[in-house]
Every structure is written in C-alpha cells, then in structure tokens.
Amino acid sequence: MTAEEAIRFQEAYYVIANGEKAQQACEMAIEALEKQIPKSPERYIQPAVCVCPNCHGIIEAHTSKTFCTYCGQSITYGDSDNSSDE
C-alpha cells in the first residue's frame, strides 16, 4: 500500500469515524502520511539552501538528508519533479 492509498483509506474512514478522538486519530495519520510523499523545496534561497514546502523551515539542499529536520517532510531535490506527471 502506498502512502497515497493509505491517505485515501484514512479519509474514507474519517467520514464514518465515531467520536472526536477517532477523527483526531485519522487527521494525525493523514498528516503523517502526507509528509512521507516527497515534495520539492518551496524555493531556493541560495544554491545549497532551500525552504521546506510544509513548514517553511530553512534546510540545506542537496545533502544526504532527504527530509526536513524541523517537520519531517520528505524532500526531493529533482530538477523538475512536477513536470514528470504522466
């Protein structure tokens, strides 16, 4: 199961979830799963420094880190991540 499939499952369960705690658990699961889907940096401040698309934290780009150290968002440093949607 991919993160996207798990998110859809949680969203469907949220609709039928009974009680506030069950809905909060679904929201937390969706938020955590969404961070596992790699996103491109929001923008580059300098060639090696960029902004996290989730929390807007400043992160070093093109290092061995593939996630934001502040919020855990998975980061991809591809040149054109959004243009590869086929």
Order of alpha helices (4+ residues) and beta strands (2+ residues): alpha-alpha-beta-beta-beta
